[in-house]
Structures are given as structure tokens and as C-alpha cells.
Amino acid sequence: MDRTAQLITPSAERSIAYDPPGSPHPLHVRAAKVLERNWTGASTVPSRGLYPHQWSWDSAFIAIGLRHLSPLRAQTELETLLAAQWGDGRVPHIVFNPSVPLDAYFPSPDFWRSSTAGHGAGAPRTVQTSGIVQPPVHALAAWLVHCADPGLSRARGFLTRVYPRLAAWHRYLLHRRDLGGGGLASVVHPWEQGMDNSPAWDLPLSRVTPAPARSFRRADLDHGAAEDRPTDLDYGRYVRLATEYRDAGYADGTGEFAVEDPAFNALLIASEHALARIAAELGAPGTARHARAERLTAALVERLWDPASGMFLCRDLHGTASDGRDLRGGASDDRNPRGTASDHRDLRGTASDHRDPRGTVSDGRDPFGAEAYRRGPLGTTSDGWNPLGTEADHQGPHETTPDRQNPHATEADHRDPRGPAPAPRGALIPERTVSGLIPLLLPGLPREIVAALLRTASGPHFGLGTTTRLLPSYDLLGEAFDPHRYWRGPAWFNTAWLLERGLRTHAEHQHADALRESVLELAEATGFAEYVDPYTGEACGATGFSWTAALALDLLHSDTTATHGTTVTADMGLKGGNRR
């Protein structure tokens, strides 16, 4: 039997209840109907016309909202996606629905040729996928879905089943995608970062020779206005990069495009913390994962923080200092905000001081402030994998690593065996995008960086709470700003959701409340649009968009008053309507 079919139980296919007992909010009913219309029986499409398959980070965001309607369907959403995971651990950015005609979307399965071109990387044989990835929101989503109905989750072995796949996914990013050698994951195609057409990609893409226009046909223009979509020139470069990656057997580190992105890595860090919680729920210590998340946070600051911009920037690993801003180029930019550039100790203090900036001790305990987990029984998955193994925080289902580590060791025993990170190569890309604000999600950021990010978000470049209704995807003052063109200025609901959580993480509840209300108002007023004009709130792109409906539903169900006066909450420090 196909593994996807094994993961879907008959009850998961029933219609979800969008009219719960009592008097539901109208937005609840409308959002639920969007998710019901876009459900395929095994997963949820982003939109029926423009995006007729399953997308990776879309499904993670969708599951976060679905948990309020059907925890079972939310679990199924993630299980279906992870069933298409490759042998090397990567989670593909698209899982193709074989019933959809090939010409309905480009690049289609016959372009990616995953089962043949990806054979050496362990692409599945029974399902067609793309060969690139998207941001790793999945462990965070899995934890929040579990919290929605722990009893159902434990009865189905949900976390036991998904943990080894999530661990393998993270290991792929942390090892195969550490192309800069400093610990951060790199993206090898603009589509991987999720903000496909961002002006941050213009500089690295300028070195890519576009594929001939006659070599492909864009299906996206059948569903959206050309002035709102990427240009033909940009699309030609996307196609060239994807073609060369495919023809290289999806081997990492061989292409012309390699960028360390702040949002991608911030979501990886948040999901590392989530994996630590999942490990604890399954009866294993999560200390090593929390420690790794703290090291990744330090690397994020070391490699991508730009004091001059007041935010995090992307690093073009193939760039030069003349292309952009090199942190190593000037004395004022050479120092980390709490020490020296050569000091790889905890950015929040000295090597012997591991205190969290909020005042709690970060000695391997949960940095989010809650450790009261009920632990489930240990066991194996239906595939015979031990979800925790002998080194729960390091090993997954697909491979072993030569540097086996003891999960019960101290934090000092889990330091990177390669030693201190080298000086960053490449150059920072001097473009302010919303990606550089997403690290607000992380509770371990130095206080002065949090303060700088808040000033940048509310200042003239993004206008949070002043000139914009939702946070734009790109600098309002940037030369490439366009309020309607895909990721070059419009406001997106998923980035607003992430920023709302980041604001609550750092006790900025007034800003978070205002952002939450804007999301709820605009989601309903626009018919759950894909994205909106940041100034006017005018709908752009597709309507009836799944992650807009799901994340609005999550914000609607979140109890914001429960977090006031604290910096963290019980479900990952990213409050999302947990109904235990």
C-alpha cells in the first residue's frame, strides 16, 4: 500500500465542522469554508487555480490553523507532506497531485523529474515532487498541532511517527546546506526561501543567464496579472537555476546561487526548539537541541546582523565586498553587539554566563520557560525506526553521521567539532526585506538587537503601526518597491503571523494586538487574499488563499490576554490558540 494512503484514516476525510457549538465568529465560519474547499482528501492546496498541488511551508501554516477545526486533519496534512520526504532528508517544496494536468502549473513534474534526476538523493519513486525545499516551519507546526489535542496525537502516535522525519529534515539543512561553513543553512534557489521575487535576489540573480523564453510556458499568468507577477527575465533565471540543479542530480553546493537568509534560519531555529519539546514529550532530553538553537542564534547574529541597517540582511555567498555590505569591512561593523567578532562565546554575556536575557538560566532547560511535559511511551514507528534511538537529538531515519554524540552529554560536549566558525565569506545584500525582521521570533536575541528591530519595523522603512496597514515585504523607501508586485512590496499574512508571534515573544503586546486586528480585518475584508497592498489593504493575487484563512483562524482563536505581562507562552513561545 502507498505510504500516503497508510497515513490517511477514513475519519480524516470527513468534512470539517465549520459551524461549532455556540455562536462562532463569522470569520471562523468563512475561513473554515475556504479550507474545506481547498482540501483534496489528503492535503490542502494553497488555491484551486494558481497553486493546485501541495506546497511545503503552506501546509505547515495550514496545519496550524486546521488544528482549531480538526486536529486529525491537521496531523494528516503534515503526514502527507512528510511521506514525500527524500532519502537525504530534504522535504520537497511541492508534492504533485497526479490528477492535475501537467499544463496546469509550471514547473510541472516532467520538469523536475524527481524520481530519475533525484534518484541519487533518495527521491521517492511513487510520488512526484520538486527537488528544492522551502522554509522549515514543520516542527513548529507539528508541536502546535500536537498541543491542540494531545490525547488524539498520542493515540495515533503522531509525534512518534513524524519526529524522525523532522530530525532528518533538520540534519539535511544543518549539514548538506551549510554551504558557508558557519553553521547557517543556505538556499540554492529564490523559491526555496518562500519570498520568491524579493529584491534581495536581484543582485545574486544578475549573475545567472536566463533560460530562453521559448523553452518554457508560464502557467501563473493564466491566473494573475503580469504586472503583479515576476518578470519574464526573472522567471527565466529561476528556470535556469532549477534546470542546472536538476541536471546536477540535485547535488548541493554546485550552483551559482547560494544565500544565507535570516527568515529561513530563524524558522529553523524556532523549529529546533520545537523538536526539543517533541523529544521531551517522547521521553528523551531536548537539551542538545536547545543548545544547538542557541548556537544557531549566535551564528545568525554573527553572520547576518547589520547594525547600519538596524536589521538582519541576506548574505550572498558568491558575492564580493563591492557587491554589498561586508560586516568585516569596517571596525564599527566588525564587532558583534555584545563582544568581538572573534569571540564565539554566548552573545548575551561571557563564556561562563549562560543566562537568558530575560533573566532565567539557560543551562539546557527549556528556554521558553515551561518544562512540565507529559511523556509518552517509547517505541518504534510503523516503519521500524526508533524515533529517539540511542542519540535522539541527532539521528533520523535516513542516515547516520560519523560524529555520533551522546544525547545525555552536557552542552559543552555538543559544541561543533569543527571548532570556531570561519570569518563569513561573501557579502551582505544591502536590501531591507521583511525576512530581516522575522528573527524577532527568537527569544535568545540580545536585547539591543530586539530594540533595533522594533525601531526598524515601526520606522519609515516598514511603517508598522504608522503608515502601513500590514507590514510590507520590502522596504517602503527601496528603489524596487512596488505595492502590488509579488514579494516586492505587498504585505503577506504569513509574515504578519510570524511577526505577531515575535512581538509577543518580546512582550510588545500593544504592537502585537494592533497587528493581529489588522490581519483579522483584512483577511475577512479581502476574501482571504494571497497578499495585499500594504498601504490600502487592497486584495492582490489569489483569493480564498489557504494560509491566509488558516492563520487568521489561528489568530482569532489565540488568547492574547493570557500572555500579557509575560514574554513567553506554553506552546513554543509562539501563542497560537492552543486549546489543550
C-alpha positions as CSV (number, residue, x, y, z in Angstrom):
1,M,0.0,0.0,0.0
2,D,1.2,3.5,-0.8
3,R,2.6,5.2,2.4
4,T,0.4,8.2,1.9
5,A,-2.7,6.0,2.0
6,Q,-1.4,4.4,5.2
7,L,-1.3,7.7,6.9
8,I,-4.8,8.8,6.0
9,T,-7.6,7.3,8.1
10,P,-11.2,7.4,6.9
11,S,-12.2,9.9,9.6
12,A,-9.6,12.3,8.2
13,E,-11.5,12.6,5.0
14,R,-14.8,13.7,6.6
15,S,-15.9,17.3,6.2
16,I,-14.6,19.5,9.0
17,A,-17.0,21.2,11.3
18,Y,-17.0,24.9,10.4
19,D,-20.1,25.7,12.5
20,P,-19.1,24.7,16.1
21,P,-21.5,24.8,19.0
22,G,-22.5,28.3,20.1
23,S,-22.2,31.4,18.0
24,P,-19.0,31.2,16.1
25,H,-17.4,34.4,14.8
26,P,-18.3,35.0,11.1
27,L,-14.6,34.9,10.2
28,H,-14.3,31.4,11.8
29,V,-17.1,30.1,9.5
30,R,-15.7,31.8,6.4
31,A,-12.1,30.7,7.0
32,A,-13.2,27.1,7.6
33,K,-15.1,27.1,4.3
34,V,-12.0,28.2,2.5
35,L,-10.0,25.3,4.0
36,E,-12.8,22.9,3.3
37,R,-13.0,23.9,-0.4
38,N,-9.2,23.6,-0.8
39,W,-9.0,20.2,0.9
40,T,-8.1,17.4,-1.6
41,G,-8.7,14.4,0.7
42,A,-5.1,14.1,1.8
43,S,-3.8,17.7,1.9
44,T,-4.8,21.3,1.2
45,V,-3.9,23.3,-1.9
46,P,-2.9,26.9,-1.4
47,S,-5.5,27.9,-4.0
48,R,-7.5,25.8,-6.5
49,G,-6.4,27.7,-9.6
50,L,-2.9,29.2,-9.2
51,Y,-1.4,26.6,-6.9
52,P,-3.2,23.2,-7.5
53,H,-0.7,21.0,-5.6
54,Q,0.7,20.6,-2.1
55,W,3.3,23.2,-1.1
56,S,5.6,22.6,1.8
57,W,5.6,25.7,4.0
58,D,2.0,26.4,3.1
59,S,1.0,23.0,4.6
60,A,2.8,23.8,7.8
61,F,0.9,27.1,8.2
62,I,-2.3,25.5,7.1
63,A,-1.9,22.8,9.7
64,I,-1.5,25.5,12.4
65,G,-5.0,26.8,11.5
66,L,-6.6,23.4,10.8
67,R,-5.9,22.3,14.4
68,H,-8.7,24.5,15.5
69,L,-11.2,22.8,13.2
70,S,-9.9,19.2,13.1
71,P,-6.7,18.2,14.9
72,L,-6.8,14.9,12.9
73,R,-6.9,16.7,9.6
74,A,-4.0,18.9,10.7
75,Q,-2.0,15.9,11.6
76,T,-2.8,14.3,8.2
77,E,-1.7,17.5,6.4
78,L,1.8,17.2,7.8
79,E,2.0,13.4,7.5
80,T,1.1,13.6,3.8
81,L,3.8,16.1,3.2
82,L,6.4,14.2,5.1
83,A,5.5,10.9,3.3
84,A,7.1,12.5,0.2
85,Q,10.4,13.2,2.0
86,W,13.6,12.3,0.1
87,G,16.2,9.8,1.4
88,D,18.7,12.5,2.1
89,G,16.2,14.2,4.5
90,R,15.0,17.1,2.3
91,V,11.3,17.9,2.3
92,P,10.4,19.0,-1.2
93,H,8.7,22.3,-1.8
94,I,6.0,20.8,-3.9
95,V,4.3,17.4,-3.8
96,F,2.4,16.9,-7.1
97,N,-1.1,15.7,-7.4
98,P,-1.1,13.2,-10.2
99,S,-4.7,14.0,-11.1
100,V,-3.8,17.6,-12.0
101,P,-3.0,18.1,-15.7
102,L,0.7,18.8,-16.4
103,D,0.0,22.2,-18.1
104,A,-1.9,23.5,-15.0
105,Y,1.3,24.5,-13.3
106,F,4.9,25.2,-14.3
107,P,7.4,23.8,-13.5
108,S,5.4,20.6,-13.6
109,P,6.5,17.1,-12.6
110,D,8.0,16.4,-16.0
111,F,10.4,19.4,-15.5
112,W,11.6,18.3,-12.1
113,R,11.9,14.6,-13.0
114,S,12.4,13.8,-9.3
115,S,12.2,10.0,-9.4
116,T,15.0,9.9,-12.0
117,A,17.2,13.1,-11.6
118,G,16.7,12.8,-7.8
119,H,17.4,9.1,-7.6
120,G,20.9,9.5,-6.1
121,A,19.5,11.8,-3.4
122,G,16.7,9.3,-2.4
123,A,13.7,10.9,-4.1
124,P,10.6,8.7,-3.7
125,R,9.6,6.5,-6.6
126,T,5.8,6.5,-6.0
127,V,5.2,10.2,-5.8
128,Q,6.4,13.1,-8.0
129,T,7.9,16.2,-6.2
130,S,10.1,19.2,-6.9
131,G,13.7,19.0,-6.0
132,I,14.1,22.1,-4.0
133,V,12.9,22.9,-0.5
134,Q,11.1,25.7,1.5
135,P,11.5,27.2,5.0
136,P,11.4,24.6,7.8
137,V,8.3,25.6,9.7
138,H,7.2,22.0,10.0
139,A,8.5,21.0,13.5
140,L,6.9,24.1,15.0
141,A,3.6,23.2,13.2
142,A,3.8,19.6,14.4
143,W,4.3,20.7,18.0
144,L,1.3,23.2,17.9
145,V,-0.8,20.5,16.2
146,H,0.0,18.1,18.9
147,C,-0.9,20.6,21.6
148,A,-4.3,21.1,20.1
149,D,-5.3,17.5,21.1
150,P,-2.5,15.7,22.9
151,G,-4.8,12.7,23.5
152,L,-5.5,12.1,19.9
153,S,-1.9,12.8,19.0
154,R,-0.6,10.1,21.5
155,A,-3.3,7.6,20.5
156,R,-2.2,7.9,16.8
157,G,1.5,8.0,17.5
158,F,1.6,11.3,15.6
159,L,4.8,12.7,17.2
160,T,6.4,9.2,17.3
161,R,5.9,9.0,13.5
162,V,6.9,12.5,12.4
163,Y,9.8,13.1,14.8
164,P,12.5,11.0,12.9
165,R,11.4,12.6,9.6
166,L,11.7,16.1,11.1
167,A,15.1,15.3,12.7
168,A,16.3,14.1,9.3
169,W,15.0,17.2,7.6
170,H,16.9,19.4,10.1
171,R,20.0,17.4,9.7
172,Y,19.9,17.8,5.9
173,L,19.7,21.6,6.3
174,L,22.4,21.8,9.0
175,H,24.9,19.5,7.2
176,R,24.2,19.4,3.5
177,R,23.1,23.1,3.3
178,D,25.8,24.7,5.4
179,L,27.5,26.0,2.3
180,G,29.1,29.0,4.0
181,G,30.7,26.8,6.7
182,G,29.4,28.9,9.6
183,G,26.5,26.8,10.7
184,L,23.6,28.5,8.9
185,A,21.6,26.8,6.2
186,S,21.7,28.3,2.6
187,V,19.1,28.4,0.0
188,V,20.1,27.5,-3.6
189,H,17.1,28.9,-5.4
190,P,14.9,32.0,-4.7
191,W,11.8,29.8,-4.5
192,E,13.3,27.9,-1.5
193,Q,13.2,31.0,0.7
194,G,9.5,31.4,0.0
195,M,9.7,35.1,-0.8
196,D,10.2,34.2,-4.4
197,N,10.5,37.5,-6.2
198,S,12.2,39.6,-3.4
199,P,14.5,42.4,-4.5
200,A,17.1,40.7,-2.2
201,W,17.6,38.2,-5.0
202,D,18.3,40.8,-7.8
203,L,22.0,41.0,-7.1
204,P,22.8,37.3,-7.0
205,L,20.4,36.6,-9.8
206,S,22.1,39.1,-12.0
207,R,25.0,36.6,-12.5
208,V,22.6,33.9,-13.8
209,T,22.0,33.6,-17.6
210,P,18.2,33.3,-18.1
211,A,16.7,30.3,-19.8
212,P,15.4,31.2,-23.3
213,A,11.8,32.4,-23.1
214,R,10.7,29.8,-25.7
215,S,11.9,27.0,-23.5
216,F,9.1,27.2,-21.1
217,R,5.5,28.4,-20.7
218,R,4.4,30.3,-17.6
219,A,1.1,29.0,-16.3
220,D,1.0,31.6,-13.5
221,L,0.0,34.3,-15.9
222,D,-3.2,32.4,-16.6
223,H,-4.3,33.3,-13.1
224,G,-2.7,36.6,-12.3
225,A,-1.9,40.0,-13.9
226,A,1.5,40.2,-15.4
227,E,2.2,43.5,-13.6
228,D,1.7,41.7,-10.3
229,R,3.9,38.7,-11.1
230,P,7.7,38.2,-11.6
231,T,9.0,39.5,-14.9
232,D,9.9,37.1,-17.8
233,L,13.6,37.9,-17.2
234,D,13.4,36.9,-13.6
235,Y,11.4,33.8,-14.4
236,G,14.0,32.8,-17.0
237,R,16.7,32.9,-14.3
238,Y,14.5,30.9,-11.9
239,V,14.2,28.2,-14.6
240,R,17.9,28.2,-15.4
241,L,18.8,27.7,-11.8
242,A,16.3,24.9,-11.3
243,T,17.4,23.2,-14.6
244,E,21.1,23.2,-13.6
245,Y,20.3,21.9,-10.1
246,R,18.2,19.1,-11.6
247,D,20.9,18.2,-14.1
248,A,23.4,18.0,-11.3
249,G,21.3,15.4,-9.6
250,Y,20.2,17.9,-7.0
251,A,23.6,18.0,-5.5
252,D,24.1,20.9,-3.1
253,G,26.9,23.4,-3.4
254,T,27.3,23.3,-7.2
255,G,25.1,26.1,-8.4
256,E,25.5,29.8,-9.0
257,F,23.1,30.9,-6.3
258,A,23.8,30.3,-2.6
259,V,22.3,32.7,0.0
260,E,22.0,32.6,3.8
261,D,18.6,34.1,4.6
262,P,17.6,35.4,8.1
263,A,14.0,34.2,8.0
264,F,14.8,30.7,6.7
265,N,17.3,30.3,9.5
266,A,15.1,31.9,12.2
267,L,12.4,29.4,11.3
268,L,15.0,26.6,11.5
269,I,16.0,27.8,15.0
270,A,12.4,28.0,16.2
271,S,11.8,24.5,14.9
272,E,14.9,23.2,16.7
273,H,13.3,24.5,19.9
274,A,10.1,22.7,18.9
275,L,11.9,19.5,18.2
276,A,13.4,19.7,21.7
277,R,9.8,19.9,23.1
278,I,8.8,17.0,20.9
279,A,11.7,14.9,22.1
280,A,10.7,15.7,25.7
281,E,7.2,14.6,25.0
282,L,8.5,11.3,23.7
283,G,10.6,10.8,26.8
284,A,14.1,12.0,25.7
285,P,16.1,15.0,26.8
286,G,15.9,18.0,24.5
287,T,19.0,19.7,25.9
288,A,21.2,19.2,22.8
289,R,18.6,20.7,20.5
290,H,18.0,23.7,22.7
291,A,21.8,24.2,22.9
292,R,22.0,23.9,19.1
293,A,19.3,26.5,18.7
294,E,21.2,28.9,20.9
295,R,24.4,28.3,18.8
296,L,22.4,28.9,15.6
297,T,21.1,32.2,17.1
298,A,24.6,33.3,17.8
299,A,25.6,32.4,14.2
300,L,22.7,34.3,12.9
301,V,23.8,37.4,14.7
302,E,27.4,36.9,13.8
303,R,26.8,36.4,10.1
304,L,23.7,38.3,9.2
305,W,23.1,41.2,11.6
306,D,23.8,44.6,10.1
307,P,23.9,47.4,12.7
308,A,23.9,50.1,9.9
309,S,20.5,48.8,8.6
310,G,19.1,48.0,12.0
311,M,18.1,44.6,10.9
312,F,19.3,41.2,9.5
313,L,20.3,41.0,5.9
314,C,20.8,38.1,3.4
315,R,24.4,37.0,2.8
316,D,25.3,36.2,-0.8
317,L,27.9,33.5,-0.5
318,H,29.2,34.2,-4.1
319,G,29.2,37.9,-3.7
320,T,32.1,40.3,-3.0
321,A,32.5,43.2,-0.8
322,S,32.0,45.5,-3.7
323,D,28.6,43.9,-4.3
324,G,27.2,44.7,-0.9
325,R,28.0,45.4,2.7
326,D,30.7,43.2,4.3
327,L,30.5,43.1,8.0
328,R,34.2,42.5,8.1
329,G,34.9,45.7,6.1
330,G,34.7,48.3,8.9
331,A,35.7,48.5,12.5
332,S,32.3,49.7,13.6
333,D,30.5,46.8,11.8
334,D,33.2,44.2,12.8
335,R,32.1,43.8,16.4
336,N,29.3,41.7,17.5
337,P,26.8,43.6,19.6
338,R,27.9,42.1,22.9
339,G,31.6,41.3,22.2
340,T,34.2,41.0,19.5
341,A,33.9,39.4,16.1
342,S,36.4,36.7,17.1
343,D,34.6,36.0,20.3
344,H,32.3,33.0,19.7
345,R,31.0,32.8,23.2
346,D,27.4,33.4,24.2
347,L,26.4,36.8,22.6
348,R,24.4,37.6,25.7
349,G,27.3,37.5,28.1
350,T,30.6,35.8,28.9
351,A,31.5,32.2,28.2
352,S,30.7,31.3,31.8
353,D,27.5,33.3,31.9
354,H,24.7,31.3,30.1
355,R,21.8,33.4,31.4
356,D,18.9,34.1,29.2
357,P,18.5,37.9,28.5
358,R,15.2,37.7,30.3
359,G,16.9,36.6,33.5
360,T,16.4,32.8,33.5
361,V,19.2,30.4,33.5
362,S,19.8,28.8,30.0
363,D,21.6,25.8,31.3
364,G,19.9,23.3,29.0
365,R,16.5,23.7,30.4
366,D,13.6,24.9,28.2
367,P,14.4,28.5,27.1
368,F,10.7,29.1,26.7
369,G,10.1,28.8,30.4
370,A,7.9,25.7,30.7
371,E,9.1,22.1,31.3
372,A,6.0,20.4,32.5
373,Y,5.6,17.8,29.8
374,R,3.8,14.5,29.9
375,R,6.0,11.9,28.4
376,G,4.7,9.2,26.2
377,P,6.0,5.7,26.0
378,L,9.0,5.0,23.9
379,G,8.5,2.7,20.9
380,T,9.1,2.4,17.2
381,T,7.3,3.8,14.2
382,S,5.4,1.7,11.7
383,D,8.5,1.8,9.5
384,G,10.6,0.3,12.2
385,W,12.5,3.4,13.0
386,N,13.2,4.2,16.6
387,P,12.0,7.8,16.9
388,L,14.6,8.6,19.6
389,G,17.2,5.9,19.1
390,T,20.5,6.0,21.0
391,E,21.1,9.6,20.2
392,A,17.6,11.1,20.0
393,D,18.6,14.6,19.2
394,H,21.0,13.8,16.3
395,Q,19.8,10.8,14.3
396,G,16.9,10.4,12.0
397,P,15.5,7.7,9.7
398,H,17.6,8.1,6.7
399,E,21.3,8.2,7.6
400,T,23.9,8.1,10.3
401,T,26.5,10.7,10.9
402,P,30.2,10.0,11.7
403,D,30.2,12.4,14.6
404,R,27.9,10.4,16.9
405,Q,27.2,12.2,20.1
406,N,25.8,11.3,23.4
407,P,22.3,12.9,23.9
408,H,22.9,12.9,27.7
409,A,26.1,14.9,27.5
410,T,26.5,18.4,28.7
411,E,26.1,21.5,26.5
412,A,29.9,21.7,26.3
413,D,30.0,18.2,24.8
414,H,27.8,19.3,21.9
415,R,29.9,22.1,20.5
416,D,30.6,22.0,16.8
417,P,33.5,19.5,16.4
418,R,34.8,21.7,13.5
419,G,35.8,24.4,16.0
420,P,35.1,28.2,15.8
421,A,33.2,29.3,12.7
422,P,35.4,30.9,10.0
423,A,35.0,34.6,9.1
424,P,32.0,34.9,6.8
425,R,32.7,34.8,3.1
426,G,30.6,36.6,0.5
427,A,28.8,39.8,1.2
428,L,25.6,41.1,2.8
429,I,23.0,42.1,0.3
430,P,22.0,45.8,1.0
431,E,18.3,45.3,0.7
432,R,15.8,45.6,3.6
433,T,13.1,42.9,3.4
434,V,10.6,41.5,5.9
435,S,12.9,38.5,6.1
436,G,15.3,40.5,8.2
437,L,12.6,41.1,10.9
438,I,11.4,37.5,11.2
439,P,14.2,36.7,13.8
440,L,12.1,38.6,16.3
441,L,10.6,35.1,16.8
442,L,13.7,34.1,18.7
443,P,13.7,34.6,22.5
444,G,17.5,34.4,22.7
445,L,18.2,37.6,20.7
446,P,20.3,40.2,22.5
447,R,18.1,43.0,23.9
448,E,19.7,45.7,21.8
449,I,19.0,43.8,18.6
450,V,15.4,43.4,19.6
451,A,15.2,47.1,20.3
452,A,16.8,47.9,16.9
453,L,14.4,45.5,15.0
454,L,11.4,47.2,16.7
455,R,12.7,50.6,15.7
456,T,13.2,49.4,12.1
457,A,9.8,47.8,11.9
458,S,8.0,50.9,13.1
459,G,10.2,53.4,11.3
460,P,9.9,54.7,7.7
461,H,11.2,51.6,6.0
462,F,8.2,49.4,7.1
463,G,5.7,51.7,8.8
464,L,4.4,49.2,11.3
465,G,1.6,50.9,13.3
466,T,2.0,54.2,11.5
467,T,1.9,54.3,7.6
468,T,1.0,50.8,6.7
469,R,-1.9,48.5,7.4
470,L,0.2,45.4,7.3
471,L,4.0,45.1,7.2
472,P,5.3,45.3,3.6
473,S,7.5,42.5,2.2
474,Y,10.1,45.1,1.1
475,D,11.5,48.5,2.2
476,L,8.9,51.2,1.5
477,L,11.9,53.5,0.6
478,G,13.7,51.0,-1.6
479,E,14.2,51.6,-5.3
480,A,12.5,48.4,-6.2
481,F,9.4,48.9,-4.0
482,D,6.1,48.0,-5.8
483,P,3.0,47.7,-3.6
484,H,1.4,45.1,-5.9
485,R,4.2,43.1,-7.5
486,Y,4.9,39.6,-5.9
487,W,7.1,39.9,-2.8
488,R,8.5,43.3,-3.9
489,G,6.3,45.4,-1.5
490,P,2.9,43.8,-0.9
491,A,2.1,42.6,2.6
492,W,1.6,38.9,3.3
493,F,-0.4,37.2,6.0
494,N,2.1,34.6,6.9
495,T,4.9,37.1,7.6
496,A,2.4,39.1,9.7
497,W,1.6,36.0,11.7
498,L,5.3,35.4,12.3
499,L,5.9,39.0,13.3
500,E,2.9,39.0,15.6
501,R,4.4,36.0,17.5
502,G,7.7,37.7,17.6
503,L,6.3,40.8,19.1
504,R,4.6,38.7,21.8
505,T,7.8,36.8,22.4
506,H,9.4,40.1,23.4
507,A,6.4,41.4,25.4
508,E,5.4,44.0,22.7
509,H,1.7,43.3,23.2
510,Q,0.3,46.6,22.1
511,H,2.0,46.3,18.7
512,A,1.1,42.6,18.5
513,D,-2.6,43.4,19.3
514,A,-2.7,46.0,16.6
515,L,-1.1,43.7,14.1
516,R,-3.5,40.9,15.0
517,E,-6.5,43.1,14.5
518,S,-5.2,44.3,11.1
519,V,-4.7,40.7,10.0
520,L,-8.2,39.6,11.0
521,E,-9.8,42.7,9.5
522,L,-8.0,42.5,6.1
523,A,-8.3,38.7,5.8
524,E,-12.1,38.9,6.1
525,A,-12.5,42.1,4.0
526,T,-10.4,40.7,1.1
527,G,-11.9,37.3,0.9
528,F,-8.7,35.8,2.3
529,A,-6.4,37.3,-0.3
530,E,-3.0,35.9,-1.1
531,Y,-1.4,39.3,-0.3
532,V,-2.5,42.9,-0.1
533,D,-1.3,46.4,-0.8
534,P,0.4,47.4,2.4
535,Y,-1.0,51.0,2.4
536,T,-4.6,50.4,1.3
537,G,-5.2,46.8,2.1
538,E,-6.4,46.1,-1.5
539,A,-6.5,42.4,-2.3
540,C,-3.8,41.1,-4.7
541,G,-3.1,37.7,-6.1
542,A,-5.5,34.8,-5.5
543,T,-8.4,34.9,-3.1
544,G,-9.6,32.1,-0.9
545,F,-6.0,31.5,-0.1
546,S,-5.5,28.7,2.4
547,W,-2.7,30.0,4.6
548,T,-4.5,33.4,4.9
549,A,-7.6,31.6,6.1
550,A,-5.7,29.2,8.4
551,L,-3.5,31.9,10.1
552,A,-6.4,34.3,10.5
553,L,-8.3,31.4,12.2
554,D,-5.3,30.8,14.4
555,L,-5.1,34.5,15.5
556,L,-8.9,34.5,16.0
557,H,-8.6,31.6,18.5
558,S,-5.5,32.9,20.2
559,D,-6.0,34.1,23.8
560,T,-3.7,37.2,23.7
561,T,-4.6,38.2,27.2
562,A,-3.1,35.1,28.6
563,T,0.4,36.2,27.6
564,H,0.2,39.8,28.7
565,G,2.8,40.5,31.4
566,T,5.0,37.6,30.3
567,T,7.5,37.1,27.5
568,V,6.6,33.5,26.7
569,T,3.7,31.1,26.5
570,A,3.2,27.4,26.9
571,D,3.2,26.4,23.2
572,M,6.7,27.3,22.0
573,G,6.6,31.0,23.0
574,L,4.5,31.4,19.8
575,K,1.0,31.7,21.1
576,G,-1.4,30.3,18.5
577,G,-4.7,29.4,20.1
578,N,-3.6,26.3,21.9
579,R,-6.7,24.5,23.3
580,R,-5.2,21.8,25.4
